[in-house]
Amino acid sequence: MLIEMKVYALTVDPFTNAPIVILKDLEEKSALPVWIGSPEASAIASELESVEFSRPMTHDLIKQILGEFGAKVQKIQINDIRESVFYATIHLDTPSGPVSIDARPSDAIALALRAEATIYVDTKVLDKSKSIDMRTEEGLKNAETPEELLNMLDEFEPEEFGKYKM
């Protein structure tokens, strides 16, 4: 089953300093933290802040290319998590029919924001994400359990996430 979600916040893991994009369902009952790279965080942040560059950045370029070929991003879907790696699919409407493309969630989210496409997460990802062993990073060895950290992230108020809250 798919749940529609939105970008709720962009923050930094307090233990590893890795960027995290927080997705929340529209009823704000479920939250999904997705650890991403710095360049992808920058791409998401620039769209959240409506920053315009003099030249197209990668995700803007992809959107332009798709448009030139008559394709439109219909939705993105975060559909799996295996060995702590998230998997996503970009669903396109094209003149020759629907096309689905495998993508990293961070790229899919950055493109979805630019294309104003819907973001969906499969419920199995929400279920599996609660079992990620986040203690594998050196800075997390003395931290709370993964479940406690995910619960803590879910309980945060918007102002606690920092600059890029929605």
C-alpha positions in Angstrom: 0.0 0.0 0.0 1.2 3.5 -0.8 1.0 6.5 1.5 1.3 10.0 0.1 4.0 12.0 1.9 5.5 15.4 1.8 8.9 16.8 2.5 8.5 17.9 6.1 12.1 19.0 7.0 15.7 18.8 6.0 18.0 18.4 8.9 21.3 17.0 10.0 21.7 13.7 12.0 23.0 14.9 15.4 25.2 11.9 15.7 26.8 11.6 12.2 26.3 15.1 10.8 24.8 13.4 7.7 21.9 15.2 6.0 18.4 13.7 6.6 15.3 14.5 4.6 12.2 13.9 6.8 9.0 12.8 5.0 5.7 12.9 6.8 2.3 11.6 5.6 -0.4 14.2 5.0 -2.1 13.4 8.4 1.4 13.7 10.1 1.0 10.3 11.7 4.1 8.7 10.1 7.5 10.1 9.6 10.3 8.6 7.5 13.9 9.9 7.9 16.0 9.3 4.8 19.7 9.8 5.2 21.1 11.5 2.0 24.3 12.9 0.7 25.3 16.6 0.9 25.0 17.4 -2.8 21.4 15.9 -2.8 20.6 17.9 0.4 21.8 21.0 -1.3 19.6 20.3 -4.4 16.5 19.7 -2.1 17.3 22.8 0.0 17.7 25.0 -3.0 14.2 24.0 -4.2 12.7 24.4 -0.8 14.2 27.9 -0.6 13.2 28.7 -4.2 16.8 29.6 -5.1 17.2 30.4 -8.7 20.6 29.8 -10.4 21.8 31.5 -13.5 22.4 28.1 -15.1 20.2 24.9 -14.6 21.4 22.6 -11.9 21.2 18.8 -12.5 17.6 18.2 -11.4 16.4 21.4 -13.2 18.1 20.1 -16.3 16.5 16.7 -16.0 13.1 18.4 -15.7 13.8 20.6 -18.8 14.9 17.6 -20.8 11.8 15.6 -19.9 9.7 18.6 -20.8 11.3 18.9 -24.2 10.4 15.3 -25.0 6.9 15.7 -23.7 7.4 13.7 -20.6 6.2 14.7 -17.1 7.0 13.4 -13.7 3.7 11.9 -12.5 4.9 10.7 -9.1 7.8 9.2 -7.3 7.7 6.2 -5.0 10.0 5.1 -2.3 9.3 1.4 -2.7 11.9 -0.6 -0.7 14.7 -0.6 1.8 17.3 -3.4 1.8 20.4 -3.5 4.0 19.8 0.1 5.1 19.6 1.3 1.4 16.4 3.0 0.2 15.1 2.4 -3.3 12.8 4.7 -5.3 11.1 4.8 -8.7 10.3 7.9 -10.8 7.1 7.4 -12.7 6.8 9.4 -15.9 3.9 10.1 -18.3 5.4 10.2 -21.8 3.9 10.5 -25.3 4.5 6.8 -25.8 3.0 5.8 -22.5 4.1 5.4 -18.8 7.7 4.8 -18.0 9.2 3.9 -14.6 12.9 4.6 -13.8 14.9 3.4 -10.8 16.4 6.2 -8.8 18.0 7.1 -5.5 15.3 8.6 -3.2 17.2 11.8 -2.8 17.3 12.4 -6.6 13.7 11.3 -6.9 12.6 13.7 -4.2 14.6 16.6 -5.6 13.0 16.0 -9.0 9.5 15.6 -7.6 9.8 19.0 -5.8 10.8 20.7 -9.0 8.1 18.9 -11.0 5.4 19.4 -8.3 4.9 15.6 -8.4 3.4 13.5 -5.6 5.7 11.6 -3.3 4.6 8.2 -2.2 6.1 5.7 0.3 5.3 2.0 0.4 4.1 1.0 3.8 6.6 -1.8 3.8 9.4 0.8 3.8 7.9 2.4 6.9 7.7 -1.0 8.6 11.3 -2.0 7.6 12.8 1.4 8.4 12.2 0.9 12.0 14.7 -1.9 12.0 17.6 -0.1 10.5 20.7 -0.5 12.6 21.9 3.1 12.8 24.6 2.2 15.4 27.0 1.1 12.6 28.3 4.7 12.4 31.1 5.4 15.0 29.1 8.3 16.5 26.0 6.2 17.2 27.6 3.5 19.4 26.5 5.3 22.6 23.2 6.6 21.1 19.7 5.4 21.7 18.3 2.4 20.0 17.3 2.9 16.3 13.6 2.7 17.4 14.1 5.4 20.0 15.9 7.7 17.6 13.1 7.2 15.0 10.5 7.9 17.7 12.5 11.0 18.8 12.6 12.3 15.2 8.8 11.7 14.9 8.1 13.6 18.1 10.1 16.7 17.2 8.2 20.0 16.7 8.8 21.7 13.3 11.0 24.4 14.9 13.3 21.8 16.2 14.3 20.6 12.7 16.0 23.9 11.7 15.9 26.1 8.7 14.3 23.8 6.1 11.1 22.9 7.8 7.9 23.0 5.7 
